[in-house]
Amino acid sequence: MNKLFAVGLLLVTAIACEAQVSNDIINPAEAERIERILSSDEMQGRRTFTPGIDKAAAFIADEFKKAGLQTWPGLSGYLQTFNMVRPNFVSAKANFDGTEVDGRNIIVFTTKPTVTLNEKSGYEVVRIAATDTFNNKAFGPIRGNKNVLVLVDPAHDRAFRGLTRFKRETSPTERIVVFVLSDKTPTAFSIEAEHKITDMPLSNVVGVIPGKSKKDEYVIFSAHYDHLGIGRPNKEMDSIFNGANDDASGTTAVILLANYFKKLANNERTLVFVAFTAEESGGFGSQYFSKQMDPAKVMAMFNIEMIGTESKWGTNSAFITGYERTDMGKILEKNLQGSQFKFYPDPYPDQQLFFRSDNATLARLGVPAHTISTSKMDSEKFYHTQDDEIETLDMKNMAEIIKAIAISSTSIVAGKDSPSRVDVKTLAR
C-alpha cells in the first residue's frame, strides 16, 4: 500500500512539475517576444534568397543555442544548408499529334539544362480536368519522385501561370515534371525545353535533444519559417508580407517546445526541432531534410502551421490534417483527457491540406506525420496578404495550443506510444 502511495505521489509530482514548466516557458509573453521578432519588418517577409530570411535563420539558430539544443550529426552548427537549383527559362516547344503547342504553355520542373521527351520516354501522364481542383492534382507530381507529364485543361489558365512561382527544384535529383496547358491527350508527342541552371543555397535550422533509452527513435517538431517577402504596396502602403500567422506562429511553437522539452530533460526518444525553408516555393526544405532521415526510425512528426488565430470551433481547439490515416490523433486526445483542449479532424478535406505542408514528404514514406493548425481555410482573410501581422493574432490562445501540443505528445516522446504508420498504398491522388 505504501509502495502504491509512493508511486502515485511521484506521478502527481511529475505532472505538477510538467505543468509548472509549461507555464514558465510556454506563455503569451514569451510567445509574443519570439513572434514579434520573426514577423517584424526587419525580416523583410522572410522570402528565400533574401537578407531577411538569413536574419530569421540566425535568430532561430540563436534561440536553439540558448535552449541548449545539440546540433544535427555532421553539422558544425544549427544550419542545414543545401543547394536549390533555379532553372531560368530559355525556350520550350512541343508537338501534340502534329500540332504545335505554344511554348508559353509549357512549364518544366527540372535541374537539367536540356529536357527532351516523347510518348516513349516512360513518363507517367496525369490530366487535370476543368472540373478538378487544380492544387489538389498539381502538388502531387511537384512533390513526388516520378517523371510526370501533366496535361492541364485551359480552364485552369490562371493557376497554371502561377506555377512559375514554384518553378524550382532541389538538387541533386533526376526527376522531371512537365506541365502543358492543353485540352488534348495526345497519342504522339514531343517536348523540348531549355533552361539556364543556377545553384542557390538555402538552410533549414535544426536542433536536437538526444533520447535516453531510445536514441535511435525520433520525434520531430517542425514548422516553416519562410514567407512571401516584399510585394506591391496595398492601399495602406504596406508592401511587406510579414507572415505572422503563416508561419511565424508555427516557428514560435517549435522554439518554445524546444525550451520546454530541454527543461524537462526526460525524453526517452530523440527529439528533433526543425524550421524548414522554402515551403512557400514548393516544400523544398522539408524534402531535403526528409532525405537525411531513415523514415523507419521516425516515430511521429508534429508539423505546426498557422496556429495564431482561433479555429472554427473557437479557443482551446485545433485540427489535425490526415487525422484518419493513423491513430496519432487518438493518442493525442488520450493524453489531453481532463483538459479543456480538443483536437479535431481536418474540416477542410477538399483542400487536401495533408499533402500541402511540410509533413507530406515523410507521410508519403509511411511516417505518422501530421500538420496541426487552427487556420480557417475557407475564411482566413489575412492569409497570404500584407495584413498577416502580429496584431491579428491571439497570443493567449496560441500559447494554450502550444501547451496542448506539448502535453498531448507526452507518451510518444516517452516512448510509451507509437502511432500507427501511414498506409502509403492509400496515398494515390
HUTA-V646635 format. One record per residue. RES is the residue in one small letter. PHI is phi in radians with two decimals (NA if undefined). NEAR is the number of other ideal C-beta (glycine too) atoms within 8 Angstrom. Layout:
res=RES phi=PHI near=NEAR
res=RES phi=PHI near=NEAR
//
This chain:
res=m phi=NA near=4
res=n phi=-1.13 near=5
res=k phi=-1.13 near=6
res=l phi=-1.08 near=7
res=f phi=-1.11 near=8
res=a phi=-1.12 near=8
res=v phi=-1.10 near=8
res=g phi=-1.10 near=8
res=l phi=-1.13 near=8
res=l phi=-1.10 near=8
res=l phi=-1.12 near=8
res=v phi=-1.10 near=8
res=t phi=-1.10 near=8
res=a phi=-1.12 near=8
res=i phi=-1.10 near=8
res=a phi=-1.12 near=8
res=c phi=-1.12 near=9
res=e phi=-1.10 near=11
res=a phi=-1.12 near=8
res=q phi=-1.15 near=8
res=v phi=-1.08 near=11
res=s phi=-1.09 near=12
res=n phi=-1.21 near=8
res=d phi=-1.22 near=7
res=i phi=-1.74 near=11
res=i phi=-1.76 near=13
res=n phi=-2.50 near=9
res=p phi=-1.00 near=9
res=a phi=-1.13 near=6
res=e phi=-1.23 near=11
res=a phi=-1.08 near=15
res=e phi=-1.17 near=10
res=r phi=-1.00 near=8
res=i phi=-1.20 near=13
res=e phi=-1.04 near=17
res=r phi=-1.13 near=9
res=i phi=-1.23 near=9
res=l phi=-1.11 near=16
res=s phi=-1.76 near=13
res=s phi=-1.28 near=8
res=d phi=-1.06 near=6
res=e phi=-1.04 near=6
res=m phi=-1.44 near=14
res=q phi=0.97 near=14
res=g phi=1.39 near=14
res=r phi=0.95 near=15
res=r phi=-1.29 near=15
res=t phi=-1.02 near=11
res=f phi=1.15 near=6
res=t phi=-2.20 near=11
res=p phi=-1.01 near=6
res=g phi=-1.10 near=13
res=i phi=-1.24 near=16
res=d phi=-1.14 near=8
res=k phi=-1.11 near=11
res=a phi=-1.11 near=13
res=a phi=-1.07 near=14
res=a phi=-1.11 near=8
res=f phi=-1.14 near=10
res=i phi=-1.09 near=15
res=a phi=-1.06 near=12
res=d phi=-1.15 near=8
res=e phi=-1.15 near=11
res=f phi=-1.12 near=14
res=k phi=-1.13 near=9
res=k phi=-1.10 near=6
res=a phi=-1.27 near=11
res=g phi=1.57 near=5
res=l phi=-1.28 near=13
res=q phi=-1.46 near=6
res=t phi=-1.50 near=11
res=w phi=-1.17 near=11
res=p phi=-0.91 near=4
res=g phi=1.63 near=3
res=l phi=-1.76 near=10
res=s phi=-1.49 near=3
res=g phi=-2.57 near=6
res=y phi=-1.53 near=14
res=l phi=-1.50 near=11
res=q phi=-1.79 near=14
res=t phi=-1.64 near=6
res=f phi=-2.58 near=11
res=n phi=-1.74 near=9
res=m phi=-1.73 near=15
res=v phi=-1.62 near=13
res=r phi=-1.82 near=9
res=p phi=-1.55 near=15
res=n phi=-1.58 near=8
res=f phi=-1.06 near=8
res=v phi=-1.94 near=6
res=s phi=-2.83 near=7
res=a phi=-2.72 near=11
res=k phi=-2.64 near=11
res=a phi=-2.64 near=13
res=n phi=-2.37 near=10
res=f phi=-1.93 near=12
res=d phi=0.87 near=9
res=g phi=1.52 near=5
res=t phi=-1.88 near=7
res=e phi=-1.24 near=6
res=v phi=-1.88 near=12
res=d phi=-1.03 near=6
res=g phi=-1.05 near=9
res=r phi=-1.23 near=4
res=n phi=-1.75 near=9
res=i phi=-2.23 near=16
res=i phi=-2.26 near=9
res=v phi=-2.12 near=14
res=f phi=-1.71 near=14
res=t phi=-2.81 near=11
res=t phi=-1.93 near=10
res=k phi=-1.77 near=8
res=p phi=-1.18 near=6
res=t phi=-2.25 near=7
res=v phi=-2.18 near=13
res=t phi=-2.37 near=7
res=l phi=-2.60 near=11
res=n phi=-2.59 near=9
res=e phi=-1.13 near=7
res=k phi=-1.72 near=4
res=s phi=-1.40 near=7
res=g phi=1.46 near=4
res=y phi=-1.29 near=10
res=e phi=-1.25 near=8
res=v phi=-1.90 near=9
res=v phi=-2.14 near=11
res=r phi=-1.95 near=8
res=i phi=-1.80 near=12
res=a phi=-1.36 near=6
res=a phi=-1.05 near=6
res=t phi=-1.53 near=3
res=d phi=-1.37 near=10
res=t phi=-1.43 near=8
res=f phi=-0.98 near=11
res=n phi=-1.05 near=10
res=n phi=-1.04 near=12
res=k phi=-1.58 near=12
res=a phi=-1.42 near=14
res=f phi=-1.25 near=11
res=g phi=-1.04 near=10
res=p phi=-1.06 near=12
res=i phi=-1.08 near=10
res=r phi=-1.74 near=11
res=g phi=-1.47 near=10
res=n phi=-2.27 near=3
res=k phi=-2.04 near=7
res=n phi=-1.34 near=11
res=v phi=-2.36 near=13
res=l phi=-1.84 near=12
res=v phi=-1.90 near=15
res=l phi=-1.70 near=12
res=v phi=-1.89 near=13
res=d phi=-1.10 near=12
res=p phi=-0.99 near=8
res=a phi=-1.06 near=5
res=h phi=-1.76 near=13
res=d phi=-0.92 near=8
res=r phi=-1.10 near=6
res=a phi=-1.13 near=10
res=f phi=-1.04 near=13
res=r phi=-1.07 near=7
res=g phi=-1.16 near=8
res=l phi=-1.12 near=11
res=t phi=-1.07 near=7
res=r phi=-1.18 near=6
res=f phi=-1.78 near=10
res=k phi=-1.36 near=10
res=r phi=-2.43 near=13
res=e phi=-2.60 near=13
res=t phi=-1.38 near=11
res=s phi=-2.26 near=10
res=p phi=-1.57 near=4
res=t phi=-2.81 near=7
res=e phi=-1.87 near=5
res=r phi=-1.23 near=10
res=i phi=-2.29 near=13
res=v phi=-2.18 near=13
res=v phi=-2.02 near=16
res=f phi=-1.82 near=13
res=v phi=-2.25 near=14
res=l phi=-1.43 near=10
res=s phi=-2.82 near=12
res=d phi=-1.65 near=4
res=k phi=-1.92 near=8
res=t phi=-1.96 near=5
res=p phi=-1.27 near=9
res=t phi=-1.41 near=5
res=a phi=-2.15 near=9
res=f phi=-2.69 near=11
res=s phi=-2.48 near=9
res=i phi=-2.35 near=15
res=e phi=-2.29 near=10
res=a phi=-2.57 near=14
res=e phi=-2.19 near=10
res=h phi=-2.40 near=13
res=k phi=-1.64 near=8
res=i phi=-1.70 near=11
res=t phi=-2.22 near=8
res=d phi=-1.48 near=9
res=m phi=-2.37 near=9
res=p phi=-1.40 near=8
res=l phi=-2.34 near=15
res=s phi=-2.47 near=10
res=n phi=-1.41 near=14
res=v phi=-2.07 near=14
res=v phi=-2.26 near=15
res=g phi=-2.32 near=15
res=v phi=-2.37 near=12
res=i phi=-2.05 near=13
res=p phi=-1.04 near=7
res=g phi=-1.35 near=14
res=k phi=-1.59 near=8
res=s phi=-1.67 near=6
res=k phi=-2.30 near=10
res=k phi=-1.12 near=9
res=d phi=-1.58 near=7
res=e phi=-1.99 near=11
res=y phi=-2.01 near=12
res=v phi=-2.14 near=17
res=i phi=-1.89 near=15
res=f phi=-2.05 near=15
res=s phi=-2.50 near=17
res=a phi=-2.85 near=15
res=h phi=-1.80 near=18
res=y phi=-1.87 near=17
res=d phi=-1.44 near=15
res=h phi=-2.59 near=14
res=l phi=-1.66 near=9
res=g phi=1.48 near=12
res=i phi=-2.02 near=8
res=g phi=-2.17 near=8
res=r phi=-1.31 near=4
res=p phi=-1.05 near=8
res=n phi=-1.51 near=10
res=k phi=-1.13 near=3
res=e phi=-1.60 near=6
res=m phi=1.15 near=6
res=d phi=-1.71 near=8
res=s phi=-1.83 near=9
res=i phi=-1.68 near=10
res=f phi=-1.51 near=14
res=n phi=-1.22 near=15
res=g phi=1.04 near=13
res=a phi=-1.12 near=15
res=n phi=-1.43 near=17
res=d phi=-1.96 near=13
res=d phi=-2.31 near=15
res=a phi=-1.06 near=17
res=s phi=-1.14 near=17
res=g phi=-1.16 near=15
res=t phi=-1.13 near=15
res=t phi=-1.01 near=14
res=a phi=-1.06 near=16
res=v phi=-1.08 near=15
res=i phi=-1.13 near=14
res=l phi=-1.17 near=14
res=l phi=-1.14 near=14
res=a phi=-1.07 near=17
res=n phi=-1.13 near=10
res=y phi=-1.08 near=13
res=f phi=-1.26 near=13
res=k phi=-1.16 near=11
res=k phi=-1.18 near=9
res=l phi=-1.17 near=10
res=a phi=0.95 near=6
res=n phi=-2.26 near=6
res=n phi=-1.38 near=14
res=e phi=-1.39 near=10
res=r phi=-1.61 near=15
res=t phi=-1.30 near=14
res=l phi=-1.81 near=15
res=v phi=-2.07 near=12
res=f phi=-1.98 near=17
res=v phi=-2.43 near=14
res=a phi=-1.83 near=15
res=f phi=-1.50 near=16
res=t phi=-1.72 near=15
res=a phi=0.99 near=15
res=e phi=-1.21 near=15
res=e phi=-1.16 near=9
res=s phi=-1.81 near=10
res=g phi=2.32 near=10
res=g phi=1.30 near=13
res=f phi=-1.29 near=15
res=g phi=-1.12 near=15
res=s phi=-1.23 near=16
res=q phi=-1.12 near=11
res=y phi=-1.14 near=13
res=f phi=-1.02 near=13
res=s phi=-1.09 near=11
res=k phi=-1.21 near=6
res=q phi=-1.57 near=7
res=m phi=-1.87 near=10
res=d phi=-1.54 near=5
res=p phi=-1.02 near=10
res=a phi=-1.13 near=4
res=k phi=-1.65 near=9
res=v phi=-1.59 near=14
res=m phi=-1.42 near=11
res=a phi=-2.92 near=14
res=m phi=-2.31 near=14
res=f phi=-1.79 near=12
res=n phi=-1.65 near=15
res=i phi=-2.11 near=16
res=e phi=-2.49 near=15
res=m phi=0.99 near=14
res=i phi=-2.07 near=17
res=g phi=-1.51 near=14
res=t phi=-2.08 near=13
res=e phi=-1.16 near=9
res=s phi=-1.33 near=13
res=k phi=-1.13 near=5
res=w phi=-1.70 near=6
res=g phi=1.68 near=7
res=t phi=-1.26 near=7
res=n phi=0.97 near=9
res=s phi=-2.73 near=13
res=a phi=-2.76 near=13
res=f phi=-2.09 near=14
res=i phi=-2.08 near=15
res=t phi=-1.25 near=13
res=g phi=1.09 near=13
res=y phi=-0.90 near=11
res=e phi=-1.40 near=4
res=r phi=-1.47 near=11
res=t phi=-2.51 near=11
res=d phi=-1.73 near=7
res=m phi=-1.06 near=13
res=g phi=-1.04 near=12
res=k phi=-1.12 near=7
res=i phi=-1.13 near=13
res=l phi=-1.09 near=12
res=e phi=-1.11 near=11
res=k phi=-1.04 near=8
res=n phi=-1.25 near=11
res=l phi=-1.73 near=13
res=q phi=-0.98 near=6
res=g phi=1.66 near=3
res=s phi=-1.68 near=7
res=q phi=-1.53 near=4
res=f phi=-1.50 near=13
res=k phi=-2.42 near=9
res=f phi=-1.67 near=14
res=y phi=-2.15 near=12
res=p phi=-1.12 near=8
res=d phi=-0.97 near=12
res=p phi=-1.49 near=7
res=y phi=-2.15 near=8
res=p phi=-1.06 near=6
res=d phi=-1.13 near=6
res=q phi=-1.55 near=10
res=q phi=0.93 near=12
res=l phi=-1.14 near=12
res=f phi=-1.03 near=14
res=f phi=-1.69 near=10
res=r phi=-1.88 near=9
res=s phi=-2.23 near=13
res=d phi=-1.30 near=15
res=n phi=-1.33 near=16
res=a phi=-1.09 near=14
res=t phi=-1.09 near=12
res=l phi=-1.23 near=15
res=a phi=-1.08 near=17
res=r phi=-1.17 near=10
res=l phi=-1.73 near=9
res=g phi=1.72 near=9
res=v phi=-1.26 near=12
res=p phi=-1.21 near=14
res=a phi=-2.06 near=13
res=h phi=-2.28 near=18
res=t phi=-1.82 near=14
res=i phi=-1.82 near=15
res=s phi=-2.65 near=13
res=t phi=-2.13 near=13
res=s phi=-1.09 near=13
res=k phi=-1.46 near=10
res=m phi=-1.16 near=9
res=d phi=-1.66 near=5
res=s phi=-2.72 near=5
res=e phi=-1.41 near=11
res=k phi=-1.23 near=6
res=f phi=-1.74 near=9
res=y phi=-1.07 near=11
res=h phi=0.99 near=6
res=t phi=-2.19 near=9
res=q phi=-1.22 near=13
res=d phi=-1.58 near=9
res=d phi=-1.36 near=15
res=e phi=-2.13 near=10
res=i phi=-1.06 near=10
res=e phi=-1.12 near=4
res=t phi=-1.56 near=11
res=l phi=-1.74 near=12
res=d phi=-1.79 near=9
res=m phi=-1.20 near=11
res=k phi=-1.14 near=7
res=n phi=-1.14 near=10
res=m phi=-1.07 near=17
res=a phi=-1.09 near=13
res=e phi=-1.17 near=11
res=i phi=-1.12 near=14
res=i phi=-1.12 near=15
res=k phi=-1.05 near=11
res=a phi=-1.11 near=14
res=i phi=-1.11 near=14
res=a phi=-1.06 near=13
res=i phi=-1.22 near=12
res=s phi=-1.20 near=13
res=s phi=-1.51 near=14
res=t phi=-0.92 near=10
res=s phi=-1.25 near=10
res=i phi=-1.30 near=16
res=v phi=-1.08 near=12
res=a phi=-1.38 near=11
res=g phi=1.40 near=11
res=k phi=-1.50 near=5
res=d phi=-2.13 near=7
res=s phi=-2.23 near=6
res=p phi=-1.03 near=12
res=s phi=-1.11 near=6
res=r phi=-1.42 near=8
res=v phi=-1.26 near=14
res=d phi=-1.39 near=8
res=v phi=-1.13 near=8
res=k phi=-1.17 near=5
res=t phi=-1.59 near=7
res=l phi=-1.56 near=9
res=a phi=-1.07 near=4
res=r phi=-2.06 near=7
//
